[in-house]
Amino acid sequence: MIFAACGSGIGLAAWLVPDARGYGTHRTLGLGPCGFLVRTGFPCPTCGMTTSCCLSVRGRIGAAFYAQPLGPFIILGAVICGLGSLVVVTTGKTWVVNWYRVSPLAVLWVVGIAFILSWGIKIAVGLIDGSLPARSL
């Protein structure tokens, strides 16, 4: 199941054509525009994530970081989890996480801080290069 989920996500990112604006790729899936971006002119924490993932699977890492700094790490995590699950399925050997050493709460904090930092970086870069606040969606 993990291999299928990771493979499907990576496959979808490879199939979608990234939007040149750095956000909005999700619209090709029939989804609406980001309400936060429409109302405020500023991106939400996940704005540009689909575009960033699409650029990452194409090897355009610089453009992926510009679209959403967390996107390349999500693709990297999906590749690692997908390959790890494939190893488990083919060899029968499982991986065990010692949750006494790796606190789930610490993992949650790290992921949350990464989202907030990537959002802040995206806004800062947009203000510096003049692309924010967005005027036309």
Buried (B, 14 or more C-beta within 10 A) or exposed (E): EBBEEBBEBBEBBEEBEBBEBBBBBBBBEEEEEBEBBEEEEBBBBBBBBBBBBBBBBBEBBEBBBBBBBBBBBBBEEBBEBBEBBBBBEEEEEEEEEEEEEEEEEEEEEEEEEBBEEBBEBBBEBBEEEEBBEBEEE
